[in-house]
């Protein structure tokens, strides 16, 4: 290969840990060419700091590691559906809030979700003194089949709380009894 200035060389934009870099060592005014790997220069390159990362693939792609940490100053945005624990492993999932380390906790072995607890005992376990259903709904009939409710559906309006008690019956409790 003919001699080229460094500025004329083709840039390598995605170096691997084992790629070699040319180092000109000039300890006493006597330059000596040496080599060093990217990993030896920067250490194991498990950390990456960039402004924007776009990961694209055709078909299916896998990014595998023991641990992956994403630390964003503002937000991490996922533009499509997200699957967590695709393999169905006994691997819990936790979302923290400012004041609760277990704001949302999925206990994989118990098949339960905790809100405010990391030890849910039911399919949904809310550790709070209240839950809120924001929108009032009055069923058009006391028959589940007619209104399309499933057993266990709960709703409310200004006068009653409604509970679908089985596949065909909705019961109501008058709010004046509270």
N, C-alpha and C positions, 0 to 999 in steps of 0.2 A: 504494500500500500504506500502510496506517495505521502510525503510529509504534509500535514495540514495544521492550520492554526486551530487551537481549541475551539474558537468561536465558529469554525466551519464544520465541526463534528455534528453528527445527528444526535439530537437530544433523546435520552431514554426517560420516558415519563412515568414508567411504573417499574422501578428497580426491585429485584428480588433480594432477599437477605444474602444470597450467595454471590450476587453480582460483584464484580471487582471494580475498584476505583483506582485511578493512577494518582499517586502521591509523589510530589517532588520534594525530597527531604534535603535541605540545604543547611546542615548544622554549622559549617565553618566556611561557607563560600565554595563548597565543592558539591554541587547538586548530584543527588543519587535518586534514580527512579525506583519507587517501591510500589507495592500493591496493598490494598486493604479491602475487605469485604464491607458491604453496606452494614451488615450486622455488627462487625467489629468496630466500625466507626460510630454508629448510632445506638448500639445495643440491640437486643431483640426488638424488632419493629412491630410490637403489638399495639402501640398507640399511634393514632393518626389525628392530626389537627388540621382541619380545612374549614373553609367558609361554607361550602356546599358539597354534598355528596349525592350523586345520582347513581342508583344501582338499577341497572336495567338488564333484562335477560329475555331471550326468546325461548318459549317453552317453560319448563320448570328449572329452577336453580336452587342450589343449597349453599348456605353460608354456615359452616360448621366451626365451632370453637367450644372450649369448656365454658367460657364466660364471655359475653359481649356486653360492654358498657357504652351506652349512648348518653352523653352529658351535653345538653343543649342549654344555652343561656335563656332562650325564650320558649320554644315549643318544638316538639317532634310531631310532624304531621304524616299520617298514613292516608293515602288517597283511596285505598280500596279496603275491602273486608280483611280482617286479621284473624288468624287462627292461632290460638295459644294451646300448647300441649297436644299437638296433632297425634302423637303416638299414644296418648292416653296413659302416660306414665304417672306414677304416684309422685307428682311434682306440684306442690302448692304454688299459687299465684297470689301476689299481694300488691295492693295499690295504697300508697300513703297519702294523707292529707297534711295540712300544716300542723294539726294537733293530734292526729291519730295514726299510729303506725299501721293499723289494720282497718283503714277506712272501708276497703273492700278486700275480702280474703276468700279465695277459693280453696277449700280443703279437698284435694284430689282423692284421697283415700276414703273420705266420708261422703263424697258426692254432694257437698253442701257449700253454700255461700254465706259468709258472715258479713254483716254490715256493722262495723265498729267492734268486731270480735275476731280473733284468730282460732276460735274453738266452736264453730257452729254445730249445733246438735240437730237441726232440721234442715230441709232442703234450702230454706231461706231463714236465717236467724238474724234479727235486727236487735242490736244492743243499744236501745234508745228508749226514752219514755213515750215516744209517739212516732207514728208513721202518717204519711199524708197522701190522700188520693185527691188530686186537685179538681177534677172535673165531675160535676154532678151528672147522674144518669138515672132516669126512671125507666124501668123495663116496661114495655108495652103490654106485657101479659105476665101472669104468674107461672107460665109454662116455659121451661128452659128451651124446649125444642122450638117454640114459636119465636123466641127472641134471639136464639143462637148462642146462648150462654152455656158454658160447661160447668159441671159440678165444682163448687168451690169459688165461683166468681162472686166478687163482692162489689157493691156499688152503693151510692147514697144519693139522696136529694134532700130538699128542705124538711121533709116530714119523716123519712124512713131510712134505715139501713137495710139493704137487700142482700140476701145470701142464697146462692143456688145450692141447695142441700143434696140434690141428687140429679140424675139425668133428665128429670122432667119437672121438678118443683123448685120454685123460688119462694123463699119465706121472707117476710119483712118484719122489722122491729121498729116500733114507733119511737121517734126521738124524744117525745114527751115523757117517756118512761125513764129517761136518764136524769 
